[in-house]
Amino acid sequence: MRTRHLLTAASAVVLLALTGCSSSDPKPDTAACKTAMAKQLDQAIADGDQAKESDRPAACDEVDTKTLERITGELTADKVGEVVDDAFTDTAGQPSAECRAWIEDELLSSEDIDAANGMDVCGGLTGEQLDQAIEDVTNDLTNEGATPAP
């Protein structure tokens, strides 16, 4: 949620930089403009709530407003895509509900956990991730008052 607000604020900062006049130069360097705007957007995102309105990058002086709006839309869409990708990446390597249930059952019913079976049930996790999942479920059970088998 916070990322969405930062991205919205940063996009607004970049859009504010679009105001101003542009000349009638027939071939402005839109690639340089987009690069400069991307740097501004990245800085605005990094600054978060402290982001300040910025001026139109010098590289964009000769670019018309319609093109600037298109570039801003492209940059914003790219950043939204990155946020979505990051959200999915953050969940990679997390145990499924089925995996957590299997770990809980193993902890409550036996002294040892059969890691080979765990890799089958919790497919996709590395050994380290499975160990972390076992530790997390153990902590959850302990905090809920359940006692894993000795």
DALINJO-V410457 format. One record per backbone hydrogen bond with DSSP energy under -1.0 kcal/mol. NH is the residue of the N-H (numbers start at 1). CO is the residue of the C=O. Records with the same first field share a line. If there is no record, write none. Layout:
NH: CO + CO
//
This chain:
5: 1
6: 2
7: 3
8: 4
9: 5
10: 6
11: 7
12: 8
13: 9
14: 10
15: 11
16: 12
17: 13
18: 15
19: 16
30: 28
33: 29
34: 30
35: 31
36: 32
37: 33
38: 34
39: 35
40: 36
41: 37
42: 38
43: 39
44: 40
45: 41
46: 42
47: 43
48: 44
50: 47
51: 48
60: 57
61: 58
63: 60
68: 64
69: 65
70: 66
71: 67
72: 68
73: 69
74: 70
75: 71
76: 72
77: 73
78: 74
79: 75
80: 76
81: 77
82: 78
83: 79
84: 80
85: 81
86: 82
87: 83
88: 84
89: 85
90: 86
92: 89
94: 91
100: 96
101: 97
102: 98
103: 99
104: 100
105: 101
106: 102
107: 103
108: 104
109: 105
110: 106
115: 113
118: 114
119: 115
120: 116
121: 117
122: 118
125: 122
130: 126
131: 127
132: 128
133: 129
134: 130
135: 131
136: 132
137: 133
138: 134
139: 135
140: 136
141: 137
142: 138
143: 139
144: 140
146: 141
149: 107
//
